[in-house]
């Protein structure tokens, strides 16, 4: 903002997910749960 003399612009709640990608966010969240002592198994959702 200061470098480019721009007004503040809120990037939104999904900015981090969109920026890093769904796969990376999934790995990060699974890693955090493993670190907390949980064993995580992800199964794909079946189409209804």
LUMLO-474479 format. One record per atom (N, C-alpha, C): x, y, z. Coordinates in steps of 0.02 Angstrom, whole numbers, padded with zeros to 5 digits, always signed. Example, Ala and Ser with C-alpha at 12.3 -4.5 7.8 and 13.67 -1.06 7.14 Angstrom:
! residues 2
+00660-00284+00390+00615-00225+00390+00660-00165+00390+00642-00112+00354+00684-00053+00357+00645+00002+00394
! end
This chain:
! residues 48
+00042-00059+00000+00000+00000+00000+00044+00062+00000+00094+00063+00041+00137+00122+00046+00182+00128-00014+00209+00072-00037+00255+00073-00093+00221+00097-00157+00159+00073-00169+00124+00088-00231+00070+00142-00223+00065+00172-00163+00016+00224-00149-00055+00202-00167-00074+00143-00141-00141+00116-00154-00182+00116-00090-00248+00119-00098-00293+00113-00041-00295+00040-00018-00314+00030+00046-00321-00038+00073-00377-00074+00036-00366-00136+00019-00417-00177-00014-00419-00245+00021-00476-00261+00052-00484-00325+00086-00485-00381+00033-00443-00431+00043-00437-00485-00007-00488-00539+00002-00525-00539+00057-00578-00587+00068-00556-00648+00108-00605-00683+00132-00592-00740+00175-00562-00800+00140-00572-00807+00076-00546-00865+00039-00480-00850+00004-00451-00793+00016-00390-00773-00019-00334-00824-00010-00322-00845+00052-00267-00892+00065-00278-00958+00028-00340-00984+00030-00356-01047-00004-00347-01040-00079-00370-00986-00107-00364-00975-00180-00291-00966-00200-00253-00932-00158-00183-00918-00174-00140-00981-00171-00149-01022-00121-00106-01079-00111-00132-01142-00145-00195-01145-00159-00224-01204-00191-00254-01252-00140-00303-01288-00163-00340-01334-00119-00296-01391-00093-00253-01418-00136-00211-01475-00116-00162-01454-00060-00132-01396-00067-00084-01374-00017-00119-01359+00049-00178-01328+00046-00215-01314+00107-00235-01379+00142-00254-01429+00103-00273-01494+00132-00213-01525+00167-00155-01525+00135-00095-01553+00167-00078-01516+00231-00085-01450+00230-00068-01410+00290-00115-01427+00347-00180-01433+00333-00228-01448+00385-00220-01518+00413-00207-01567+00369-00194-01636+00392-00131-01637+00435-00080-01601+00414-00018-01598+00453-00031-01569+00523-00071-01516+00526-00087-01486+00591-00124-01536+00636-00171-01573+00609-00208-01623+00648-00161-01679+00671-00116-01701+00628-00068-01753+00647-00024-01727+00704-00004-01665+00700+00038-01635+00752+00001-01632+00819-00065-01625+00817-00106-01623+00877-00123-01692+00904-00100-01744+00870-00109-01812+00895-00167-01850+00863-00192-01826+00808-00247-01860+00773-00221-01899+00714-00252-01956+00700-00238-01993+00639-00293-01976+00590-00275-01952+00532-00324-01926+00485-00327-01970+00423-00388-01986+00402-00398-02023+00339-00450-01983+00299-00433-01966+00239-00478-01928+00196-00508-01973+00143-00573-01973+00139-00608-02012+00088-00646-01962+00043-00643-01973-00023-00679-01928-00068-00755-01933-00057-00788-01878-00067-00861-01876-00059-00893-01907-00121-00940-01951-00110-00976-01982-00166-01027-01933-00194-01034-01934-00260-01084-01891-00292-01154-01916-00274-01198-01869-00262-01267-01887-00242-01310-01903-00301
! end
